[in-house]
Amino acid sequence: MSVAGCFISIACALVNKRYIINFVVSRFFALLAAGPCGVSYKVAGEENLKNYPAIVVCNHQSSMDMMILGRVFPKHCVVMAKKELLYFPFLGVFMKLSNAIFIDRKNHKKAIESTTQAVADMKKHNSGIWIFPEGTRSRLDKADLLPFKKGAFHLAIQAQLPILPIVSEGYSHIYDSSKRSFPGGELEIRVLDPIPTTGLTADDVNDLMEKTRDLMLKHLKEMDQKRLGSSAPSTTGPAIKEATAEKPTEAAAAGKTTATAIQDEAAVKKRRTLKD
């Protein structure tokens, strides 16, 4: 995937379209997921992608996120990522060409410089930034989120841009990470209403972060319960009907016992009559 992304990013860079590299690559892989991989998308709130530019925040599940979530990746959007990814073969080249913002999490001063430059670039190019606020892949077996990091929310307040939350349901049912295979199926993604930051200051970062996380977690759990509920066996399905058909009711059993007793008593009386 990184190799293909690298070649696409080089082609876009040659025609001076670096700010749409992520959009082109992510949509390409979304089509791949929807085609050969058999993934269908159910997207709610897609109209909210027009509330742009914004700081886009999304739950982070695996290295396949950008392929699977490409269906909702905005057009003029760059990715903020940890600096270490810059040194990954092919992936680093792709991210560098796509104007990714690399954050040195071990150097606070450089991290601030990177976010300040990111704000300036956003205003200049009218672009947004895609951030996974959990900071790393969650790898959780249940519908939950890791604690959020503050970077995205500092950035949103500094730029006075809205937070645009995107929530994807857990996709273990359409992607088997142990086998690196796609069983296929439907994936629900919700693009939530933007959360304004106009007038907020650095003192509001924690409240903004918690409000966003609580909202995203609420929708994540709703989607999980919805999917699990739809896959639960029906109490009126064929299996129940077959069991009902195979096992007589207590009333029927009692009726049969009574009828047998009457027949036996009649037979005894008949034998006595013949004997007499």
ZIUR-V44187 format. One record per residue. N is the residue number from 1. PSI is psi in whole degrees, 0 to 359 (NA if undefined). OMEGA is omega in radians with two decimals (none if undefined). D_LAST is the distance of its C-alpha to the last C-alpha in Angstrom with 2 decimals. Layout:
n = {N:N}
psi = {PSI:PSI}
omega = {OMEGA:OMEGA}
d_last = {D_LAST:D_LAST}
This chain:
n = {1:2:3:4:5:6:7:8:9:10:11:12:13:14:15:16:17:18:19:20:21:22:23:24:25:26:27:28:29:30:31:32:33:34:35:36:37:38:39:40:41:42:43:44:45:46:47:48:49:50:51:52:53:54:55:56:57:58:59:60:61:62:63:64:65:66:67:68:69:70:71:72:73:74:75:76:77:78:79:80:81:82:83:84:85:86:87:88:89:90:91:92:93:94:95:96:97:98:99:100:101:102:103:104:105:106:107:108:109:110:111:112:113:114:115:116:117:118:119:120:121:122:123:124:125:126:127:128:129:130:131:132:133:134:135:136:137:138:139:140:141:142:143:144:145:146:147:148:149:150:151:152:153:154:155:156:157:158:159:160:161:162:163:164:165:166:167:168:169:170:171:172:173:174:175:176:177:178:179:180:181:182:183:184:185:186:187:188:189:190:191:192:193:194:195:196:197:198:199:200:201:202:203:204:205:206:207:208:209:210:211:212:213:214:215:216:217:218:219:220:221:222:223:224:225:226:227:228:229:230:231:232:233:234:235:236:237:238:239:240:241:242:243:244:245:246:247:248:249:250:251:252:253:254:255:256:257:258:259:260:261:262:263:264:265:266:267:268:269:270:271:272:273:274:275:276}
psi = {319:324:313:317:324:314:319:320:324:317:317:322:325:334:20:43:44:331:357:8:311:321:312:313:314:320:325:313:331:321:323:318:321:336:264:331:350:29:130:146:139:103:125:138:23:335:340:345:345:346:84:149:164:168:108:126:138:151:146:116:317:179:350:2:312:337:311:324:4:339:334:16:125:162:306:85:136:166:138:129:165:147:329:332:341:335:7:136:138:308:317:319:314:313:323:315:332:14:30:148:116:129:125:98:349:351:100:320:314:326:318:319:320:318:325:317:325:319:316:318:322:315:325:318:3:46:169:177:132:125:139:100:345:339:340:170:135:320:38:143:352:169:98:169:145:163:140:150:157:347:312:326:327:315:316:317:321:320:351:43:151:155:129:99:134:129:124:136:160:134:29:340:344:349:119:102:331:328:356:46:161:103:338:168:187:139:127:133:135:125:108:167:142:146:113:151:5:126:351:154:180:335:343:2:311:316:318:318:313:321:316:315:316:319:314:320:322:313:324:316:324:315:322:314:323:316:316:324:321:339:357:144:141:140:354:19:181:322:318:319:320:318:320:321:325:330:116:152:162:323:318:319:318:320:319:320:317:316:320:319:319:318:320:318:321:321:322:315:321:319:321:319:315:323:320:NA}
omega = {3.14:-3.14:3.12:3.12:3.13:-3.13:3.12:-3.13:3.09:3.14:3.13:-3.13:-3.13:3.12:3.06:3.13:-3.05:-3.08:3.05:-3.12:-3.12:3.13:-3.11:-3.11:-3.10:3.12:3.09:-3.13:3.06:3.07:3.10:3.12:-3.10:-3.11:-3.09:-3.08:3.04:3.13:3.04:-3.05:2.98:-3.04:3.07:3.09:-3.10:3.13:3.13:3.09:3.12:3.10:-2.89:0.06:-3.10:2.99:-3.09:3.09:-3.06:3.06:-3.00:-3.06:-3.11:3.12:-3.14:-3.07:-3.04:3.05:-3.06:-3.09:3.14:-3.14:-3.09:-3.13:-3.11:-3.02:-3.12:-3.04:3.07:-3.08:3.00:-3.06:3.10:-3.04:-3.07:-3.11:3.14:-3.05:3.06:3.11:3.13:-3.13:3.13:3.11:3.13:-3.09:3.11:-3.14:-3.11:3.09:3.10:3.12:-3.10:-3.11:3.06:-3.05:3.12:-3.11:-3.05:-3.11:3.13:3.11:3.11:3.11:-3.14:-3.14:3.09:3.10:3.13:3.11:3.13:3.14:3.13:-3.13:-3.12:-3.04:-3.13:-3.09:3.10:3.13:3.10:-3.10:2.97:-3.00:3.07:3.08:3.12:3.14:-3.05:-3.13:-3.10:3.13:-3.13:-3.14:-3.12:3.12:2.99:3.06:-3.14:2.98:-2.95:-3.00:-3.10:-3.04:2.97:-3.11:-3.13:-3.14:3.12:-3.13:-3.07:3.11:-3.13:2.96:3.11:-3.10:3.04:-3.09:3.06:3.05:3.08:-3.04:3.07:3.14:3.11:3.14:3.12:-3.06:-3.13:-3.14:-3.09:-3.10:-3.13:3.01:-3.13:-3.13:-3.10:3.09:3.11:3.09:3.12:3.02:-3.02:3.10:3.13:3.10:-3.06:3.09:-3.11:3.12:3.13:3.12:-3.14:3.12:-3.08:-3.05:-3.10:3.13:3.13:-3.14:-3.12:3.11:-3.14:-3.12:3.13:-3.14:-3.14:-3.14:3.10:-3.13:3.12:3.14:3.09:-3.13:3.13:3.13:3.14:-3.12:3.13:3.12:-3.11:-3.13:3.13:-3.14:-3.13:3.13:3.11:-3.08:-3.11:-3.09:3.14:-3.13:3.14:3.13:3.13:-3.11:-3.07:-3.08:3.11:3.11:-3.14:-3.13:-3.14:3.13:3.13:3.13:-3.13:3.13:3.13:-3.14:3.13:3.14:3.13:3.13:-3.14:-3.14:3.12:-3.14:3.12:3.14:-3.12:3.14:3.12:-3.13:3.14:-3.13:3.13:none}
d_last = {98.07:101.33:103.12:102.15:103.13:106.45:107.33:106.34:108.40:111.43:111.18:110.97:113.84:116.05:115.75:116.25:112.67:111.89:110.29:107.50:106.74:103.71:102.37:102.79:101.33:98.37:97.47:97.75:95.24:92.96:92.87:92.12:89.23:87.91:88.28:87.53:85.92:83.46:84.26:83.96:85.68:84.65:87.84:88.00:91.34:93.41:95.85:96.93:98.68:101.36:102.31:104.91:106.76:104.56:103.48:100.14:97.78:94.54:91.96:92.61:89.70:91.08:93.95:92.19:92.77:95.75:93.89:90.70:92.48:95.15:93.32:94.79:98.09:100.96:103.84:106.82:105.42:106.39:104.43:105.34:104.43:105.36:108.55:106.85:105.29:108.79:108.94:105.72:106.43:106.25:104.52:107.76:109.78:107.34:107.34:111.11:111.65:109.21:111.27:108.66:109.74:109.60:109.31:110.61:108.20:110.30:113.46:113.18:116.63:115.94:112.55:114.29:116.90:114.18:112.40:115.72:116.54:113.05:113.62:116.96:115.43:112.57:115.05:117.29:114.61:112.14:109.43:106.52:105.26:101.76:100.87:97.82:98.21:95.88:98.65:96.36:93.03:90.17:87.61:84.96:81.23:80.60:82.18:85.24:89.03:91.54:94.22:96.85:100.48:103.15:105.30:103.77:104.03:107.60:108.46:106.80:108.62:111.90:111.68:110.17:107.52:103.83:101.04:98.63:95.31:93.13:89.67:87.61:83.99:83.19:83.20:81.34:78.69:81.29:83.51:82.43:85.45:84.23:84.09:86.82:84.57:83.41:79.69:80.76:79.39:80.61:83.13:83.86:87.41:88.67:92.34:92.65:95.19:98.61:99.56:103.15:105.71:108.62:110.42:108.57:110.58:110.08:108.65:105.66:104.68:101.89:100.31:100.50:98.97:96.05:95.42:95.30:93.05:90.57:90.40:89.91:87.25:85.34:85.22:84.44:81.36:80.26:80.41:78.59:75.73:75.61:75.33:72.77:70.72:70.76:69.62:66.67:63.19:61.63:58.59:57.26:58.14:56.02:55.16:53.57:51.75:50.39:49.20:47.53:45.85:44.61:43.22:40.54:41.23:39.43:37.92:36.61:35.21:33.50:32.07:30.71:29.07:27.43:26.14:24.67:22.87:21.35:20.25:18.67:16.77:15.49:14.41:12.46:10.61:9.99:8.65:6.16:5.19:5.47:3.79:0.00}
